[in-house]
């Protein structure tokens, strides 16, 4: 598990899993000024190249760096697959 994943509760993880299953668009953002870190996770409709109807988008901001990555499941996101 990545260090930042401990910021999310089991309830948060369940909410995103349910959003994927129900094909519902959701978004959550966490900002931790002391770590100079901001994270946003959102569910969105998958592009045709994905084999699933919905994906999770993870966005991370740290000073001077922005990254984004897509995952087909909560487990894949938590484990960085």
C-alpha positions in Angstrom: 0.0 0.0 0.0 1.2 3.5 -0.8 1.9 5.9 2.1 -1.0 8.3 1.1 -3.6 5.5 1.0 -3.7 5.5 4.8 -5.4 8.9 4.6 -8.6 7.2 3.4 -10.9 5.4 5.8 -12.5 2.1 5.1 -15.8 4.0 4.7 -14.2 6.1 2.0 -12.9 3.0 0.2 -16.4 1.4 0.4 -18.0 4.6 -1.0 -15.7 4.5 -4.0 -16.3 0.8 -4.6 -20.0 1.4 -4.4 -19.8 4.3 -6.8 -18.0 2.1 -9.3 -20.5 -0.6 -9.0 -23.5 1.8 -9.3 -21.8 3.8 -12.0 -22.1 6.9 -10.0 -19.8 9.9 -10.4 -18.2 10.8 -7.0 -15.3 13.0 -5.9 -13.2 13.3 -2.8 -10.4 15.7 -2.1 -7.9 15.7 0.8 -5.4 18.4 1.5 -2.6 18.1 4.1 -0.7 21.4 4.3 2.0 20.0 6.6 2.9 17.4 4.0 2.4 19.9 1.1 0.1 17.3 -0.5 -3.3 17.4 -2.1 -5.1 14.3 -3.4 -8.3 14.1 -5.4 -10.0 10.8 -6.3 -13.0 10.7 -8.6 -15.0 8.1 -10.4 -15.8 8.7 -14.1 -17.1 6.9 -17.1 -14.4 4.8 -18.7 -13.2 5.3 -22.3 -14.0 2.5 -24.7 -10.5 1.1 -24.3 -11.2 0.1 -20.7 -12.9 -3.2 -20.1 -15.0 -1.7 -17.3 -17.8 0.9 -17.4 -16.2 3.2 -14.7 -12.7 4.1 -13.6 -11.1 5.8 -10.7 -9.0 8.9 -11.4 -6.2 9.7 -8.8 -4.7 13.1 -9.0 -1.8 14.2 -6.7 -0.3 17.6 -6.2 3.0 18.3 -4.4 5.1 21.4 -4.9 6.2 21.5 -8.5 4.6 18.2 -9.5 1.1 17.1 -10.6 0.4 13.5 -11.5 -2.8 11.7 -12.6 -3.5 8.0 -13.0 -6.5 5.9 -13.8 -7.5 2.6 -12.1 -10.1 0.0 -12.8 -10.7 -0.9 -9.2 -10.2 0.5 -5.7 -7.8 -2.4 -4.9 -5.6 -1.5 -7.9 -5.5 2.1 -6.8 -4.6 1.2 -3.2 -1.8 -1.1 -4.4 -0.6 1.1 -7.2 -1.2 -1.5 -9.9 
